Amino acid sequence: MRPAESALPLRHALALGLLHGPAELLPVSSSGHTTLVPWLAGWPYATLDGELRKSFEVALHAGAGVALAIELRGELAGQAKRMDRRRAVTLALAIVPPALAGLTLRRPIERRLGGPRSIALGLAAGAVAMAIADVRPTDDGRGCEDARERDGLALGIAQAAALIPGVSRNGATLTAARARGFDRGAAQALSWSTALPVIVGASVLQAGRLARRGVPRETRAALLTGGGTAFVSTLASSRVLGRRGRSEQSLLPYALYRCLLAAVVLTRLRRAQ
């Protein structure tokens, strides 16, 4: 086994930060891409110290979370004004399952899954589920105002399942919403309104843990570079893709892309045996 590296090259931190924005906004698994792109490119990312990798990924998600909060502030304020008991319960049910799963299952999942093979399988399985759920007609579909407690629980379970590398939080919630009969526009809106609290909450929690452990001086530049470029790329991507992402666009192109990426990874693994 190669010894763990103690530093992440700034050019790699920059590239991964720039990639994180569009990967976070589209249902393709940003965390999966953070692992697969360095692996496919032959970068020594997998040999980095495990805590350094986790800290860097926290920085990426934190930068993306801040950018999304800024970009969606108008929508979030509108939702807060319309909040009533039913909406509050529905939102809580969408948040609690991933929070509990993250607290209890995050470490086992990171130890046993997260390699290229498991990420590829997660990409492929999520793509099939996404394509099947998106086949339903969009005419007479349910709107955001039709969301009820059972819908919130379905979205929460989907977000918990997204802890599995390659599944994608956005992809899982879109799949759950479409399976529950919401039209594509409503599915997109519900996906982000329920995902943003989880992204921000997880980032704050992980950042607190990171602050308590302390950040080695030699890694600070890479964390700042990754988090800063993730913020910029997410903000820019949301303005380019945001309106389109909430439109009636089919999820099939993303499902096909995920299957293609999974096939590339599995082919590489087979040739390496």
N, C-alpha and C positions, 0 to 999 in steps of 0.2 A: 504494500500500500504506500502510495506517495505521501510524504509528510505534508501536513496542513500548511498552507500559505498564510501569511499574516497581513497581507495588504492586497487591496483590489486596485488594479491599474485604473487611473482616472479616465482613460479613453473607453474602457469597458463600462465604467460607472455611467459615463455620459451616454453611451449607446443604449444601455439598458434603461436609463431614465427616459430617453426619447421614445423608446419602444413602448414604455409602460402606458403612456397616455392613450393611444388608440387601442391598445390591447385591453385596457381597463374599460373603455367605453363600448367595445364590441363584444359579443358573446363568444369569445375565443380563448379565454383563460389567460389573464395577465401573469399569474404566478407560474403557469405552465410554460409560457414563453420565456420568463426570466430564467428558467432552468434549461429549456431546450435550445434556445438560441446560442448560449455559450457552449453547450455540448456539441451542437452541430458545427459550430465555428472552430472548435478545438481550443477554446479558451480554458484556462485552468480554474474556472469558477468552482467546479465541484471539489477541488483540493483546498479551497479556502477553509479556514476555521469555521466550524458550524455556527458559532455565536456571531461571527462576523457576517456570514451569509444572512442569518436571521435579522441582524441589525440593519443590514443594507435593504432587505426586503421591507422591513418596517418603515424605513425612510422613503422608499418608493410609494408605499400605500399612504403614508402620511401626506406626502406631497400631492398625490392624486386626490385624497380626501379633502384637503383644503381647497384645491382648485374646483372640485365639484360643488362644495358648499358655497363658494363664491358664485359660480355659474348658475346654480339652482336656487339662489337665495330668494328670488321672487316667488318661485313656485312653492318653496318651503314656507314662506311667510303666508301665502294664500292658503295652504293646507292647515297651518296653525290657526288661522282665523276661522276656518270652517270646522275645526275639530269639535266633535261631540263624543258622547260616550261610545257609540258604536264604532266610530273611526278610531278612537283611542284604543279600544280593545282589539280591533283588527290589526292595528299597527303593533301593539304589544305582542300579539301572537306571532307576528312575522319576525320579531326581534328576539324573543326569548329562546326559541330552539337553537339558533346559531350561537347565541351567547353561552348557553349551557354546554353545547357540543364543543365550542372552542375552549372552554375552561376545563373540560374533562377528557376530551379526546385529541386535542391538538398535538400533544407530545407523541402518543402512540402512532398517530397517523404520519407525523413527520419521520418517525423512525422506520416505519414499515413500508410506506409508500413514498412518492416523491422522486423516484428514479425515472429515467427516460421511458422505460417500458410501461410502468404504471400510469404515467402521465399520458402516454399515447393511448392506452386503453380507456382512460377517463375521457379523453378528447373524442374518441370514436363512439363510446357508449352515450355520451352527452349529445353528440351530433345526431345519432339515431333517434333518441328521445325527442330532441328539438324538432327534427323533421316530421316525426309522426304527429306531435302536438300541433304543429303549425299547418297541417293539412286541412284542418277544419275550416269551413267557410268564414269569411269575415263579416258577411252581411248579417244584420240582426244580432251581432255579438254583444256581450255585456260591456258596459262602460265603467269607468272608475267609481262612479257613484253607486254602482251595484255591488261593490265589494262588501263582504260580510265576514263574520268571525271565521268560518270554515276556510274562506279564501286566504285570510291572514295566516292561518295555521299551515295551509298548503305552501304558501310562500316561505314561511319560517322553516319548514322541513326542507324545502329546496335549498335555502341558504345554508342550512346545516350540512346538507349533502355536498355543498360546494367546498367544504373543507378537504374533500378528496382531491388531490392534485389533478388538474386537467379538466375538472367538471365545469368550472366557471360559474361564479355567483350570478352574473348577468344572464348567462345561458340557462341556468337552472331555474331562475325566477321567471324568465320569459316562458320557458317550457311549462312550468306550473300554471302560470296565468292563462296561457293559451289552452291548456288541458281543462281549465276550469270554465272555459267558454268566453273569456274576454277577447275583444277584438285586438288587432295588433297594436293600435295606438294606445289603448288602455293598458295592454300588457307591458308596453315600454314604460309608461308613466308609473305603473305600480312597481315595476322592477326597480326603478331608481328611487322612488319614494321610500321603499322598504330597505333598500340596500345601503343608502347613504348613512343612516344611523349606525348600521353594523360596521361599515368601513371606518367611520370616524371613531366609534367606540373602541374597536379593536386597535386602531392606530394609537389612540391615547393610552390604552392599557399597555401595549407593547412599548411605547415610548417611556412610560413610567418605569417599567422593568429595566429598560436600557439605561435610564438615568440613574437608577439605584446601583446597577452594576458598574457604571462608568464607561466612558467611551475612550479606548486607547487613542493617544494623540495621532498615531500613524494612520488611523482609519477615519479620522474626522473629515478629511478632505473628500474622500470617496463617498461618505454618507451625505455630506452637503451637496456634492455634485449630483448624486443620484436623486436625492429628494428634490433638489431645485429643478433639475431638468424634467422630472416626473410632473412637478407642478406646472411648468411651462407647457409641456407637451399635452397634458391633460386639458388644460385651459384652452389651448389652441385647437385641439382635436374636438372638444365639446362644441366649439363655435363653428367648426367645419362640419361635423357629423351630427350635432345635436338635433337639429330639425329633421334631418333625414332619418336619424335613429328613432324618432317618435312617429314616423310616418307609417304607411301601410306596407312597407317593404317586407317581403318574405324573408324568413329565416333560413331558407334552403341554401343560399350562397355561403352562409357561415357554416352550415352543417357540412357542405361539400369541402370547404377549406379545412375544417377540423379533421375530416376523414383523410384528406390528402396529406396533411402534416403528420397525422398518426402513421400513415403508410410509409412516409419517408423515414420516420424514426424507427419503425419496426424493421424496415428493410436494412437500415444501417446496422441495427443490432444483430440481425441475422448474418450479415456479411462479416461482422466482427467476431463471430463465434469460431 
